[in-house]
Amino acid sequence: MEDRIAARLETRLKELTANILKALVASLTNIIQEGFRISQEGADGHGSSGDTYRNQNKGSNSQHSCRMRPAAIDFPRFFGNNVHQWIYQAECYFSIHNTPNDIKVKIAITHLEGNALQWYASIIRSAATFPMHDWVAYTKLLIDRFGEE
């Protein structure tokens, strides 16, 4: 009796799995087709102005237009190693997201881990004039502490 129940459950599980996979494939196919349609409209010049994403830089006259918003990019975590690589990745993130200079250090601080976070905590306790709004000064401090010798 238990074998029959187990067999029916296994059969039902396979049916449900197949149905889920079919639904996923159909959904992904629709998404891909919609993306292709939108890109074709842009290439043909038939897209409406409402389809474009416009990003105006604060305090700048430049305007960028593209079909899709930039992909969600996570800010890199910093543990205290490969400081130059981390600074490069952070600056790429800031560039993509048009991050204002006055919050770059604040964003970076929230992504410190391990030795880097311990270093930051000790700097804050000992220094009254930490460059909280100066990205260049902050990166110099990071390189002085974590740079390769």
C-alpha positions in Angstrom: 0.0 0.0 0.0 2.8 2.4 0.9 4.5 1.6 -2.4 1.4 2.5 -4.4 1.1 5.8 -2.5 4.7 6.6 -3.0 4.4 5.8 -6.7 1.3 8.0 -7.1 3.1 10.8 -5.2 6.2 10.4 -7.5 4.0 10.5 -10.6 2.1 13.6 -9.4 5.4 15.3 -8.5 6.8 14.6 -12.0 3.6 16.1 -13.5 3.8 19.2 -11.4 7.5 19.6 -12.2 6.8 19.3 -15.9 4.0 21.9 -15.7 6.2 24.3 -13.8 9.0 23.9 -16.4 6.5 24.5 -19.3 5.2 27.6 -17.6 8.8 28.9 -17.0 9.8 28.2 -20.6 6.6 30.0 -21.9 7.3 33.0 -19.6 11.0 33.2 -20.6 10.0 33.0 -24.3 7.6 35.8 -23.9 10.2 38.0 -22.1 12.8 37.3 -24.7 10.3 38.0 -27.6 9.2 41.3 -25.9 12.9 42.3 -25.4 13.6 41.5 -29.1 10.5 43.5 -30.2 11.5 46.5 -28.2 15.1 46.4 -29.5 13.8 46.1 -33.1 11.5 49.1 -32.6 14.5 51.1 -31.4 16.6 50.0 -34.4 13.8 50.9 -36.8 13.3 54.2 -35.1 9.6 53.4 -34.4 9.8 53.4 -30.7 7.8 56.1 -28.9 9.6 58.6 -26.7 7.8 57.1 -23.7 9.8 53.9 -24.3 13.1 55.5 -23.6 14.8 55.9 -20.3 16.2 59.3 -19.9 18.8 60.1 -17.3 19.7 63.7 -16.6 22.9 64.2 -14.7 22.4 66.5 -11.8 23.9 69.9 -12.6 24.7 68.8 -16.1 23.2 69.4 -19.5 24.1 66.0 -20.8 21.2 63.6 -21.5 21.5 59.9 -22.1 18.9 57.8 -23.8 18.7 54.0 -23.9 16.1 51.3 -24.3 16.6 49.6 -21.0 17.7 50.7 -17.6 21.2 49.6 -16.5 21.3 46.1 -14.9 21.2 46.1 -11.2 24.8 46.0 -10.1 25.7 45.3 -6.5 28.2 47.6 -4.8 31.4 45.5 -4.1 32.2 44.4 -0.6 35.6 45.3 0.7 37.4 42.9 3.2 40.8 44.6 3.1 42.4 42.9 0.1 42.8 43.9 -3.5 42.2 47.5 -2.7 43.0 48.9 -6.2 40.5 46.4 -7.7 37.9 47.3 -5.2 38.3 51.1 -5.8 38.1 50.5 -9.5 34.8 48.5 -9.1 33.4 51.1 -6.7 34.2 53.9 -9.2 32.5 51.9 -12.0 29.4 51.5 -9.8 29.5 55.3 -9.0 29.8 56.1 -12.7 27.0 53.8 -13.8 24.6 55.2 -11.1 25.8 58.8 -11.4 26.5 58.9 -7.7 26.9 62.4 -6.3 30.4 63.0 -4.8 29.1 63.8 -1.3 27.7 60.3 -0.7 30.3 58.1 -2.3 32.2 57.6 1.0 29.0 56.9 2.9 28.0 54.2 0.4 31.5 52.7 0.5 31.6 52.5 4.3 28.4 50.5 4.4 30.1 47.8 2.3 33.2 47.3 4.5 33.7 43.9 6.0 36.2 42.1 8.3 39.6 43.9 8.5 38.4 46.8 6.5 35.5 47.4 8.9 37.7 47.1 11.9 40.2 49.6 10.4 37.3 52.0 9.7 36.0 51.7 13.3 39.5 52.5 14.7 39.9 55.4 12.3 36.6 56.9 13.4 37.4 56.6 17.1 40.8 58.2 16.7 40.4 60.8 14.0 38.1 63.8 14.4 38.6 64.9 10.8 37.8 61.8 8.8 37.2 62.7 5.1 33.5 61.7 5.2 32.7 63.5 1.9 36.0 63.3 0.1 36.3 60.2 -2.1 39.8 60.9 -3.2 41.1 61.4 0.3 39.2 58.3 1.5 40.8 56.1 -1.3 44.2 57.5 -0.4 43.7 56.3 3.2 42.5 52.9 2.0 45.6 52.5 -0.3 47.9 53.6 2.6 46.4 51.0 4.8 45.6 48.1 2.4 47.7 48.7 -0.6 50.2 46.1 -1.8 53.7 46.6 -0.6 
